[in-house]
Amino acid sequence: MGKNKVIVFVKNPVPGKVKTRLAKTIGNKQALEIYLELLSITRQEVLKVQADKEVWYAWKVINDDIWDEDIFYKKVQVQGDLGEKMKHAFHTSFLDGYKKVVLIGSDCPTLTRQILEEAYEKLENHDVVFGPSKDGGYYLIGMRSFHPQVLEDINWSTEQVMAQTEKQAQEIGLTLAKLKPLNDIDTEEDWKEYLVQVTNR
């Protein structure tokens, strides 16, 4: 077992259950297609990282999907809010003896291997690392030991998430590092902006 782990939180790709804000303007079918593309982009980058890899599903494990069982250990997220789900994922990882654990979602197509590797580097000298997203949340959180308080009393799915999390971390005296801000894909506008970026590269 390696000392680094990367955890990817995913939703089971069911029409009407993923990218609901996106679906409001483009419909469930197209929102699902975009989500599947986001999963594929995330997987490609995670595969390049030197770390043990896990994918945690929202409802139940899916076999024979894009997440190859030979590479990705599969689990199911616990019940509760996002904080409870992440706390459980971090807690079990540190109990298993990992030294640096990075957790990401599957909504950020501009997240690269380099940024993931930078997160592990930051954890050499910091307790917690964040990848802030432009909507006030974050696309990545990493820890080098378990600090559940960082994930408590947060108004999830609001633009206050990053600020509140940062405040929690500072109150318990943790050292923080931040990666560059990226944009999650939540709306049709987000997706269009991303496609323009890709085209202009």
N, C-alpha and C positions, 0 to 999 in steps of 0.2 A: 504493500500500500504506500502510495506517495504521501508527502506531507501536505500537498496542496489539493484542494478540491474546488470544482466549479459546479454549482447547482443551477439548473435552468427550470424556472417555474413556467409551466404551459397550461393552457386550457385545452380540454378535449375538443377537437375540431368538429363541432356540431353546429349546423346552421341555426342562427337565432341565439346562440349562446356565446359567440365570440364577436369581438369588435362591434358591440351593440350601438355605440355612438356613430361609428362609420356606417353601419347598416341603415341607420335612420335616413341617410341621404342616398345611398347606392343600393340598398336592398341586401337581404341576408346572403344570397348566393354569391354576389361579388365580394361582400365583406369576408366571407369564408375563404374565397380564393386568395384574397390579399393576406389573410391570416396564415394560410398555408405557405404563401411565399415568404412571409416574415419568419415562420418556423424554419424554413429551409435556409434562409440567410443566416439566422442565428446559429443553426447547426454547423454550417460551413466554417464559421469563425471559431466556434468552441472546439471543433475537431483539431484545430491547429495548436491549441494550448496544451502545454505540458502540465497536466493535472488530472486527477481522477475525475470522472464525469458522471453526473447524475441528472436525470430528468424527473421532475415531480409533476404529476398530472393533477388537475383540479378534482376529478371525480373517480376515475379508475384507470389502471394501467392499460395501455394498448400495446399489444404485441404486433410484430410485423409492420411497424410504421417506419417513418424515416429515421427514428432513433434506434440504431442498431444495438441489440442487447449485448453484443460482444464488447461494445465500447461504453454504452450508457447504462448505468445501474438505474432501475426504474422504481419509483415509489409514488405514493399518493399523498397529497397535501392533507393535513388534518383539518377538522372542522374549525370554524371561527373566522375572525377577520384576518386581513392580510398580515397584521402583526403576529397573531397567534401562529399562523402558518409558517412565517419566516422564523419565529423563535424556535419552533419545533425542529425545523430543518437545520438551523445552526446548532441547537443543543445536541441533537443526535450526532452531528458531524464531529463536534469536539469530544463527545463521549467516545467516539470511534478512534480518537487519537490524531485527528488532523490538526495541523498547525496554522494554516491559513485557509479560510473558506470564503469564497466569493459567490454571491447569489445574484442572478440576473433574471429578468423577464424575457419575453419573446416578442417585444413590441418595438424594438429599437434597431432598425436595419443599418444604422451607421456605426454601431458598436463593432469594433474590430479586434482582432487578436492582439494587436499592439496595446490597445487600451486595457484589455483584460490582463495582459502581462504587466502593464504599468500598475494595475491594482495590487498585484502580488508584491511588486517592488515597494510600493508605498507602505504595505503592511510590515515591512522590515522595521520601520521607524515610527509607525502610527498604530493606534489601537483599532481604529475604524477607518475605512475608506468609502467614499460615496462617489457615484457618477450622477451628478444632478441632471434632471431633465428640465426642459424649458417651461414645462407646465407647473413647476413648483414641487414636483415629486423627484424620484430618482430612478435611473435605469439599472443601477448596480449598487450593492452594498457588500462590503467585505469586512471580516473581523479576524483577529488573530487569537482571541479567546472569547468566551461567551459573555455577552453583556445584554441580558434581556431588556433592561430598562430603556435601551435605545429604541426599542420597538413597542413601548407601552405608552398609552395616553396620546395616541396620534389620531388626528382626524383624517383617516385614509380617504383616498380619491378626492382630495381637495388640493388647492394650491399651497396649503400650509404645510404639507408633509415634510418637505426638506427642512424648512425652518424649525419646525417643532422637533424633528429628529435631532437636528444639530444642537438645539437647546438642551434636549435630554442628555446628549452625550457630554456636553460641556458641564452640565450640572453635576455629573458624577466624575468629572475630572479626566475624561478620556481625550487622547490626542487624535485629531481628525485630519484626514487628507481628502482633497477633492480632485477628481479627474475633470476633463473638459466637459462642459454642458452639451448634451445631445437632445434630439427631439424624439419622443415616443410617437408612434402612429396611433392616434385616437380618432381623428376625424378625416373626412375626405380632403380637407385643406392640407392636413399634415402629409397625407399620401402624395398629393400633387406636388407639394414642395420637395419631397424626397425624390420623386421621379425627375424633377427639374435638376436637382443636384447630381443625380446619377448621369443624366444626359450631358451635363456640362463638364463632367470629369475629364 
